[in-house]
Amino acid sequence: MAYTNALSAYRNTKITTASGGQLVIMLYDTAIKHLEHGLDLLSAHINGKPNPQNIEQISRSILKAQEIIAELTASLDMDQGGDIAKNLFSLYTWFNHELLEANINQDIRRMTIIRNMMSELRGAWYEITGKTQAVPGRTASGVNIAG
């Protein structure tokens, strides 16, 4: 019990002290983790067919990723983000559509494409946050991202 409380406190501290860019990276990491879990379950076959016992867990993994994508969408600052925010909005909308189809059809290909694209975006955010944190006198602003 004490270990669980300590772990929870650590996670809360990590989140509350993170910059906006770091929070975006954490969201990407968690979405990617859920998609990978769903892909692992979807790939588990019995007699050449997906295991029907995994369908609910696969669906939960996809829905968790969609919730995170919705959070990323809501965090876009359309006023200051310009074309980047608009393009990310379109991309996130497409991600959710593809994941909906992947969930309905248990489609490994669609899930893999979204996972890979999210990994690329995560890498870009990692590069951006590393560079902006290195600029002297620059402080991180709220959670709302400009794209």
Contacts in CASP RR format, 6 or more apart in sequence:
PFRMAT RR
TARGET T0000
AUTHOR 0000-0000-0000
METHOD contacts of the structure
MODEL  1
MAYTNALSAYRNTKITTASGGQLVIMLYDTAIKHLEHGLDLLSAHINGKP
NPQNIEQISRSILKAQEIIAELTASLDMDQGGDIAKNLFSLYTWFNHELL
EANINQDIRRMTIIRNMMSELRGAWYEITGKTQAVPGRTASGVNIAG
15 23 0 8 1.000
15 26 0 8 1.000
18 26 0 8 1.000
19 129 0 8 1.000
19 133 0 8 1.000
19 140 0 8 1.000
20 129 0 8 1.000
20 140 0 8 1.000
20 141 0 8 1.000
20 142 0 8 1.000
20 143 0 8 1.000
20 145 0 8 1.000
21 125 0 8 1.000
21 128 0 8 1.000
21 129 0 8 1.000
21 140 0 8 1.000
21 145 0 8 1.000
22 129 0 8 1.000
22 140 0 8 1.000
23 143 0 8 1.000
24 72 0 8 1.000
24 75 0 8 1.000
24 125 0 8 1.000
24 129 0 8 1.000
24 145 0 8 1.000
25 122 0 8 1.000
25 125 0 8 1.000
25 126 0 8 1.000
25 129 0 8 1.000
27 68 0 8 1.000
27 71 0 8 1.000
27 72 0 8 1.000
28 68 0 8 1.000
28 72 0 8 1.000
28 118 0 8 1.000
28 119 0 8 1.000
28 121 0 8 1.000
28 122 0 8 1.000
28 123 0 8 1.000
28 125 0 8 1.000
29 122 0 8 1.000
30 64 0 8 1.000
30 68 0 8 1.000
31 64 0 8 1.000
31 65 0 8 1.000
31 68 0 8 1.000
31 69 0 8 1.000
31 72 0 8 1.000
31 118 0 8 1.000
32 115 0 8 1.000
32 118 0 8 1.000
32 119 0 8 1.000
32 122 0 8 1.000
34 61 0 8 1.000
34 62 0 8 1.000
34 64 0 8 1.000
34 65 0 8 1.000
34 68 0 8 1.000
35 61 0 8 1.000
35 62 0 8 1.000
35 65 0 8 1.000
35 111 0 8 1.000
35 114 0 8 1.000
35 115 0 8 1.000
35 118 0 8 1.000
36 115 0 8 1.000
37 57 0 8 1.000
37 61 0 8 1.000
38 57 0 8 1.000
38 58 0 8 1.000
38 61 0 8 1.000
38 62 0 8 1.000
38 111 0 8 1.000
39 108 0 8 1.000
39 111 0 8 1.000
39 112 0 8 1.000
39 115 0 8 1.000
41 51 0 8 1.000
41 54 0 8 1.000
41 57 0 8 1.000
41 58 0 8 1.000
41 61 0 8 1.000
42 50 0 8 1.000
42 54 0 8 1.000
42 58 0 8 1.000
42 106 0 8 1.000
42 108 0 8 1.000
42 111 0 8 1.000
43 108 0 8 1.000
44 50 0 8 1.000
44 51 0 8 1.000
44 54 0 8 1.000
45 51 0 8 1.000
50 106 0 8 1.000
55 106 0 8 1.000
58 103 0 8 1.000
58 106 0 8 1.000
59 103 0 8 1.000
62 99 0 8 1.000
62 102 0 8 1.000
62 103 0 8 1.000
62 111 0 8 1.000
63 103 0 8 1.000
65 99 0 8 1.000
65 114 0 8 1.000
66 96 0 8 1.000
66 99 0 8 1.000
66 100 0 8 1.000
69 92 0 8 1.000
69 95 0 8 1.000
69 96 0 8 1.000
69 99 0 8 1.000
70 92 0 8 1.000
70 96 0 8 1.000
72 88 0 8 1.000
72 92 0 8 1.000
73 88 0 8 1.000
73 89 0 8 1.000
73 92 0 8 1.000
73 93 0 8 1.000
75 143 0 8 1.000
75 144 0 8 1.000
75 145 0 8 1.000
76 85 0 8 1.000
76 88 0 8 1.000
76 89 0 8 1.000
76 92 0 8 1.000
76 144 0 8 1.000
76 145 0 8 1.000
76 146 0 8 1.000
76 147 0 8 1.000
77 85 0 8 1.000
77 144 0 8 1.000
77 145 0 8 1.000
77 146 0 8 1.000
77 147 0 8 1.000
78 85 0 8 1.000
78 86 0 8 1.000
78 89 0 8 1.000
80 146 0 8 1.000
81 146 0 8 1.000
81 147 0 8 1.000
82 146 0 8 1.000
82 147 0 8 1.000
84 146 0 8 1.000
84 147 0 8 1.000
85 145 0 8 1.000
85 146 0 8 1.000
85 147 0 8 1.000
88 147 0 8 1.000
91 117 0 8 1.000
95 114 0 8 1.000
95 117 0 8 1.000
95 118 0 8 1.000
98 110 0 8 1.000
98 113 0 8 1.000
98 114 0 8 1.000
99 110 0 8 1.000
99 111 0 8 1.000
99 114 0 8 1.000
101 107 0 8 1.000
101 110 0 8 1.000
102 108 0 8 1.000
102 110 0 8 1.000
102 111 0 8 1.000
102 114 0 8 1.000
132 138 0 8 1.000
132 140 0 8 1.000
133 140 0 8 1.000
END
